[in-house]
Amino acid sequence: MPNTYKAVLKGKHLEWLEDPPINVDSDQPVTIYVTLLKEPAPLTQRATQGQKMVDALEKLAALHALPDITDPEAWQLEARQDRTLPGRDT
């Protein structure tokens, strides 16, 4: 029996709702069978992912997981400095 993975079809693209299949290479075509379910697709999945990220970052902040960063704003500016692109002058 084939493995089953939950996904939402948006136009011509599938968006995985759980971990995607391990053996799916994004550059190679894969034959799939699609069964349309009567249950509505979760509209808030991205919002819940965002909330999970917020929760994880708040836990890191509470643990003082990055004590070397005393000024987060300055650290972010330094980390995001633009660099010269290869093959381009200035």
GIPE-V415709 format. One line per field, one symbol per residue. phi: phi as a letter, one per 30 degrees, with the letter a starting at -180 (. if undefined). psi: psi as a letter, one per 40 degrees, with the letter a starting at -180 (. if undefined). burial: I if it has 16 or more other ideal C-beta (glycine too) atoms within 10 Angstrom, else O. A space follows every 50 residues. Layout:
phi: ???
psi: ???
burial: ???
This chain:
phi: .ddcbdacdbicbccdcbededdccdccdbdbcccdcddddddcdddddd dddedddddddddhdbddcdbedddddddcedcddeibdh
psi: hiihhhihhhbeihhhdahiidehheehihhihhhhiehiiheedddddd ddddddddddddefdgeegdgddddddddehiihiheih.
burial: OOOOOOIOOOOOOOOOOOOOOOOOOOOOOOOOOOOOOOOOOOOOOOOOOO OOOOOOOOOOOOOOOOOOOOOOOOOOOOOOOOOOOOOOOO
